[in-house]
Amino acid sequence: MSKPPILTEKYFAAPSVFEPENLLREARRQKNLPSAEVPEICILDPDGDIVRTLHRARRTRPSPGWACYHTDLFEFEHAGKSFGIIGCAVGASFAVLVAEQLFVSGCRFLVSMTSAGQILQKTPQPYFMLIDRAMRDEGTSYHYLPPAEFVAAEERLVEAAMKALARSAQPVYRGEIQAILINLGAFPFRLRRGERMAQLVVAPVTRVRWQDSAELTGTARGAGGFGSTGEAAR
């Protein structure tokens, strides 16, 4: 079976043709905006609830140098620190586009905070879930990353975030919890509490560190070659 088009002719090590710096430079030229850095700490608010709450409290101001064609960046102060926030950046591919533009504009730490549906109660609300792994099922990421079932956050970053969030007044958990449901039938289907609706597959995530070498040492497979089963040809 041939590879689908989304997996063919991919050169992941090649530099991108569309650089976020060039996009923002042209946007600033067209909009006649000054070149100004955004706050070092920024937030993506896919639901838009945080942005609306800050607007109602009159705590936001437009970021003067933000030239993105598709979003508005607002700045606000909290506990003596300056933050930037963008509302309604929905979808992984769009969030990546916005994140790239934020990082070349002075952002050093970016957090995406959104709500999620709860099927079974884990603990009394409210609580937070730190997502340390995500299933790659949206398709767009296959254009810039090699195929894989999951993408995982750097473990040291996750541990540092959990340590910092331990001071929060609300409980914080970590993990990848996902169940996408769709009813393709002609009649409504009701899920009842305690009913089985999904399966959990525990799969190891192997992290390797590549090392360049001019030659390879011998292996137990001998001259069998890559992928050899050790069985003689019949």
N, C-alpha and C positions, 0 to 999 in steps of 0.2 A: 504493500500500500504506500503510495507517495505521500509526502508531507503536505499538510494543508498550506495554503499561501502565506498564512500568518507566521509560519515557522521557516520559510525558505528565504534565501538571499538576505540573511541577517549578518551584519558585521558589527558585533557588539563592542569591539575594541576601537572601532573607527570613531573619530570625532564627529560630533553632531553638526549638521549643516545649519540648523536653526539655533543660534545662540541666544539665550535670554538677554544678554547685554545689548545685542544688536536690536532686538525687538523693543526694548525699553528706550534705547537711544532714539530710535525713529519715532516712537510714541511721544517722547518729550519734545522732539522737534516739531511734530505736527500739532501738539497741544500747547506749545510754548510754555513748558513747565521747567522750573529750575531743577538742577541736579542736586538732590538732597537724600541723605540716608534715612532709612526707616528705623524704628526702634530695634534693639538687638533681640528682644523677646517678642515674638508674635504668636497670634492664636488664629487658627482656622475654626470658624463657628458654622458648620454646615446647616444647622437648624435655624440660625439667625436669632435665637432667643437671647443670647448674651448681648449681642449688638443692640437689639431692641430695648433691653433693660437699661443698658448704658445710655442709649439715646434719651429714654424717658427721664433718666436722672440728670440729663444735661452734662454728662461727663466726657463726651467724645468731641473730637475735632478732626476734620479731614487732614490726612497726611499730605503736606504740601508738595512733595516730590514724587508721589506714587503715580506712575504713568500707565499702569496696566489698562488695556482696552476693555477688560471684561469685569473688573471688580472695583470696589471702593475700599480703601484702607483708612481706618480711623485710629487715632491715637488716644490713649487715656492714661491717667496716673492712678496707681494703687500702691499703698504702703511705701510711698516715696520713690517708686520705680515707674519708668515709662514703658508702656506696652502698645503693640499694634494689633489690630483685630480686623479680620475680613469675614463677613457673613455670607452664608448661602453658597459656599464653594463646594458643590455637591458632585460626587463622582471621582474615582481614583485618578483618572487621566487628567481631569481638570485641576484637581488638587495638586498634582505633580507640576503642572504648568505654573500654577500660582506660586508653589513652593520654590521652584527654580528662580522665579523673578524676585521673590523675597530675599533669597540668599545672596543674589548678586547686588541687592540694594542695601545691604548692611545687616540683615537679620542673621543672628548667630544661633538662635534656639527657637524651634517652631513646634507648637503643640496643636493637635487637632482634637477638639472636644465636642462630642455630639451625644445625643440620647439614643436609646435602643429599646426595643420592645422586650418585655419580660413575660415568659410563658409560665415558668414555675418560680416561686419566690425563693431566692437564695438566703436572704436575710432582710430584716426590716429596712425599708427605704428611708432616706436615700443612701446609695453607696456608689462607688466608682469601680470601673473595670479597666485596668491597664492592658491593652491588647499588645501582646508580645509576638504574635504570629498571625498571619492572614493568608487565607486561601486565595490563590491567584486564579480566579475564574472570570475576570472581566475582559480578558483578551488584550487590552491595550498594552499592558506591561511586557507582553511577549515581543513587542517591537524594540525594546531596549534592554531586556534581561533574558538570558538563556532560559529555556523551558524548565519549570519546576512546579511542584504541587503547591508549595507554600513559599512565602518570603518571611524571614524572621528578623526581628530587631537584634541589634548587637547586645549580647548578654550583659556586658558591663554597663551599658546605658540603661537597660531595664532595671538592673539592681540599684543603680544610683537613683532612678526615678522612684522606685518602691521605697527606698530609704527616705527620700525627701517627702514622699506622700504619707509616710507613717505618722507624720505630725498633724495630718488632717483630722478634722473633727468627725468625718464620715469614714466608714470602713473602705479599704481599697484592696481589690483582688487583682490577680493577673491571670492571663491565659487567653486562649482562642476559643470562643464559643460562637457557633454559627449553625443555623438551621434555616435553609431557604425553602419555603413551602409554596406550592402553587396547585390550585385545583383546576385540572383540565376537563373535569366532567361537566355534565349539563345541570347537575343539582348541587345545592349547598352541602358542604361537609363540615360537621361540627367536631372539633377536638375536645375531648373530655379530660379533666384533670387526671393525671396518672397514666394516660394512654400513651403507648409507645408510638413515637412519630419519627424518630431518627436513630441512626446507629453511630457509635463513636469508634473510630479506628485510631488506635494509638500507634504512631509511626515514628521511628527515630529520625532525628535530623542530624546528619553527619557534617561536621565542619572540618575542612582540611586546610592545610597551609602549603601552598605550592613552593617548590624549591627547584631552581634551574640547575641542570646538570648536563655536562658535556657527554656523558656516557652513562649507561645503566648497568647495574650489577646483575649477575645471574639470578634466576629464580628457580623454584622447584619444578616449574613447568618445562624448564629446559628450552628446547628448540621448538616447542609446540606453537609458540607465537601468541599474540594477543587474542584472548577469547578461547583459547584451546581448552577442550574438555578432558584432555588426556587419553581419550579413546582413539584407537587406531581406526583409520579409514576402512570402510567395508565395501 
